[in-house]
Amino acid sequence: MTGRISFQGELGAYSHQACVETRPALQPLPCRTFEDAISAVREGRAVEAMLPVENSTYGRVADIHRLLPESGLKIVDEAFVRVHICLMAAKGTPLERIRRVRAHLVLLPQCAHFLDSLGIEGIAAADSAGAAAALAAQPRADEGVLASAMAAETHGLEILARNIEDQDHNATRFLVMAPEGDMTRRGAHGMITSFVFRVRNIPAALYKAMGGFATNGVNMTKLESYMVGGHFTATQFYADVEGHPDDPALARALEELEYFTDELEILGVYPADPGRK
């Protein structure tokens, strides 16, 4: 495959890292927002989009599940990227000079122990890779950035400390989105099916809808709810299950689910990433 793959953020962001590791043949296309990354694919400026959906430390990425069904795109792959956080600064800056660091709000608490041990103040930035680019453009002797090693390499900064995250299991799950879905069976670790649905307004509808997965032995790895259109009574559910819709057990479970729902849309069928294990 040739072309470009869009992502939200600056060059050197963890989404950029995911693009390089998962789609090395595609040219990364940085975009300002998730919506811009999706639009790049819909408008033909990119062939795929790389979107983060959840992190093992801080949970799901805000708004992303709302964007997925509205995107008009399909999930064709997933990627688990290990998040290693580095402290970087302008070249020649010693670690003991650093008094403050800038990083995306979600990175700062992930390095709280390290920062506290050195008495370094954390300052929230809109984007960690963007903060790295800004520091490279205007170096400050007592200031650093928390970001990926790729960000340091991209923007010419020096890494003063590597892998400073408090949790050694920190990883982000990304979804690869494309204009058309791919229902072929592929990969060596099984298939994942993702879908969204709204239950009918009847008593115990969700309980009954989920019963089909239990009785058919289908493993549901994720189930999340979120409001739709700002209404407390309009709840949509996002789910990931193991298996392919053509598998007899999953086919029966989805058929039963459809009976109890007003809307059901499959967002993608794709190979499970080995990072799930």
N, C-alpha and C positions, 0 to 999 in steps of 0.2 A: 504494500500500500504506500502511495506517495501523497503528498499534500501537507496540510497543517492541522494541528490539534490545538484547540483553544482552551484556555484556563483563566481563572480569575486571579489577578495579582501581578506582581512585578517579576521580571526574570530573577531566578534564584529562590522563588517561593517553593514551598513543599509541593504545591500542585505542579510546578515546573519540574521538580524532581520526579514526581509520579509520571509525567509525560515522557521524560527521558528514559526512565527505567522500564516503562510498560510499552511505549510506542517509539522506540529509538529511530525508526525510519521516517517519522513525521516531524515537521518543523514546529516547535512550540510557538503559539500565538498568544501573548499576554493580553488580557482584557480587564477593564476597570471593574466590572461587576459580573455576578453569575449570569444575569440576564444578557449581558453583552457577549459572554462566552457561548450561551445558547444561540443567540441571534447570529453569531458568526457561522455556525453550522447551518442554520435554517436559510441563511442568505448565500451559502456556498463558498464563504471565505475560509472555511475549515471543513474537514471531512468528519472530524469527531470532536467531542468536548470532554474534558476531564474535570469531574465535579466531586468535591469532597462531601461525604454524607455523614460521617461520624468519626469520633476519636475515642480511643479506649480510655482516656483520662477525663476529658471534659464533656463527652456525650455527643449528641447529634449537632450538626451544623445548622444554625438558625435559618429558617425559611426554605431550606433546600427541598424538603418533602412537598412543600406547596408548589415549588417550581417544576418538579419532575412531571406531574401529570399535565401541567399547562404548557410544557415545552414543545410538544409535538414531536419529540425525539424518543428513541427507544434505547434501553440499556443493552449493550452488546458485550460488556466485559466488566469485571471488577478488579481492583488492585489494592492490596494492603501495603502501605509504605511505612517503614519504621521511621519514627520521628526522633532524630538525634539533634539536640539543640546545642549550638556553639555560641560562645561569647566572642565577639570580634570587635576590632577597633582599627583605627588608622595605623598603617605600618610604623613600627618603631615605638608604639605605645606600650609600656609595661602594665601588667595586670594590676599592680598595686596603685597605679594612678587613677584607675576607673572608679568613679563615684556614683555614676548613674548609667542605666542602660535603657534603651528603647526597644519595644517589641509589641507585637499584636497582643491584645488583652488576654487571649487564651494561653499564650506562652509564659507569661510572667508567673502565675501560680505554679506552673509545672517545674519551675526552677527556684522556688521560694527558699528551700533549705540552702542551696548554694549561695544565693544572693545575700541571705541573712548572715551567713557565716563570714562574708567579706564586707558586710555593711554597705552593700550597693543598693541604691534606690532604683526601683523599677518604674518606668514611665510608659503608659500605654500609647501605642502608635496605631495608625489605621492599618498598616501592613508591615510585617517584619522585613521582607525583602526591600520594600520601599524605604524603610528606615535605614537599611544598609546602603542603598543608593544615595540617600540624602547625606549620610555621614561621610561617604566617599567624596561627595561633591564639596562638603564643608566640614573638614575634620575638626574635632574638638579633643583636646588633650586628656580630658577627664571623662569622656563619654564613650560608651560602647553600644553594641546592638546584639540582641539575641535572635539568631536566625539559623538557617541551614548552612552546612559547609559549602554548598553550591552558591549561596548568596555571597559568601566571602570571596570565593573564586571569581564569581561573575563581576563583582564590583571592586575588586582589588583591595580587600581588607585583610588584615592579619588575624588569624584565629588565636586567641589567648587561652581558651579552655574549651575542650571538646566534651560532648556527651554529658552535659551538666543537668539533665532532666532528673527529677527526683524519682520517677518511676522507670524501671527498666523494661516495661512492657509497652511503652507508649507507641501507638501506631494509629494511622489514619486510614480509613477505608474510602476509596474513590470508586466512582462509577464512570464508565466510558459510555458516552451517549453518541448515537448516530441517527441519521434520518430514517433508516430502515432497520427493523429488527432482524435477528438471525436465529431461526428456530433449530438449526442443525445441532446435533449432539457433538460436543467437542470437549477437549480437556481431559485430564487424567484423574480429576478429583470430584466428579459428579457435576450435576447441573443445579442452578438456582433459578427460581421463578419469582419475580417481583410483581406485585399488583396493588392497586388501590380499590377500595370499595366503600359504599355507604349502606348501612343496614336499613331494612324496612322499619317503619314506625309501629312495631308490634312488641308485646312484652317478651323480654329475654331473647331478643333477636340476635344480639352478638353471641350469647352463649350457644344458641342453637346453630348459628352460622359456623362457629368454631368447632362444633361437635364432629363435623364431617372429617376434619383433619385428624382428630384423635382416633375416631373409630376406624379410619383407613390407614393409620400408622404413618402419617405424613409429619415430618419434623418441621415445625415453624420456628425459624431462628430469630424473627423479628416481628413485632406487632406494635405499631404506634398510632396514636390518634391525634388529630389536630382539627381546629375549627375551620370552617369554610365560609367565606364571605362575611366574617365578623358576627355570625349568629351562633349562640351557645347551643342551639338545638340542631345545627347542621354539622355533624361530625363525620369526618372522613378518616378511614384507616389505611395505613400503609403496611404491607406485610412482605416478608421474604420467607420462602419455603424451599426445602430441599427437594429436587426432582424436576422432571420435565412434564409439561402439561399432557403429553401423550402417554405418560406412565399411567397404568390403570388406576392405581391408588390415588394419585393426584387428580386425575380426570374425574373420579367419583367425588372427591372432596370439593373440587371447584364447582361441579354440578350442583352439589348440595348448597354450597355457599351462594350460588347465583339465585337459588330459590328464596333466600332470606335477604337479598340485597336489592336496592333500587338501581345501583350502578356498580359495575365491575369492569375494570380495565387492566389488562396485563401490560405492564410497563417494559418487561424484558425477560428473556430466557437466555442464560449465559453460563459459562463454566465457572465453577467455584474456584477461587484463588487458593493456592496452598497455604497462604497466610491465615486462613480461617482456623487452621489446626494449631 
